Amino acid sequence: MKKEFYVIAFESTHYAIMVEKKLKNKYKVNTIPTPREISASCGLSIMFEDESLEDIKEELVRQNLKKDRVDIYKVIRLNSEKKAERISWG
């Protein structure tokens, strides 16, 4: 079974909490532990589905976030295989 979703990974917990507060009232997002297939300094990430990708990318740009502190990944899980692809934003 194939499952795909998107994750915003952060350099710090401070950034994760700040972005979560700004996104949770506008989009369907969940705070999750950072998936193992993603290397990030922070153990918290924000997960969301495909239908919100473009809107969330635009929101991150509007918030003037530093691109070296925030990354978006598409996470693909197919049976036991897992991979994360970094998505360009901004």
N, C-alpha and C positions, 0 to 999 in steps of 0.2 A: 504494500500500500504506500502510495506516494503522498507526502505532506509537504506543502510549501507555505512559508510565512516570512515576514520581514522583522528584523530586529534592529533597533538603534542601540549601539554600544557606546560607552562613554569612557573618558579618561579618568573621571572622578565621580564619586557618589554625589557630590554637590551638583554637578551638571545633570546627573540622572534625575535627581529630585526636582530641580528647577524646570527641566523640560517636561517631566511628567505632569507637574502642576499646570503647565500651559497647554498641554495636549489633551488631558483627560476630559475636559469640559467640551471639547470640540469633536473628538474622534474616539472610536472604540479602540482603546489601547489597554494593555496589561503590563504591569511591572513583573519581570521574571528574573531568575538567576541567569547570568550571561551563559549562553550555550558553550559547551566545551570546544566546539569547532571554531569559535571566535576567540582571538587573542585580544584582550582588553584589560586595562588596569583596574577597571571597576567591576565588581561582581554583580551589579544590577544592570539590566537592560530593559528596553521597552519593546514589546511585541505588538505587531498589528498585521492586518490582512491586506491583500493585494489592492482592494478597492480604495484604500486610503493612501497609497504610495505617493502619488503626485501631489495631493493636497498637503501631506505631511512634509514632503521635500520643500514645498513652497513656504510652509509655516516655519521650518528651520531657518530658511533664508531670511524671512521677515524678522525673526528673533535675533538676527545678527550673531549667530553662534560661530565660534571659532572652529573651522573645518578640521584642525588638528586635534580637536578634543571630542569630536562626534563622528561616528561612522554608521552607515546603514548597510545592512547585509540581507541578502536573500538566503534563507536557510532552506535547504532541500534535504528531506529525509526519505529515502527509498529503502524499505526493509531495514537492513542493518547498516547500509551506507548513509553517511551524513556528510554534507559539505556546506560551506558558506561562501557566497560570492559577494564581494564588496560592490556596492551600488554608488555611482557618482551622484552627488547632489550639489546644488548651488552653483 
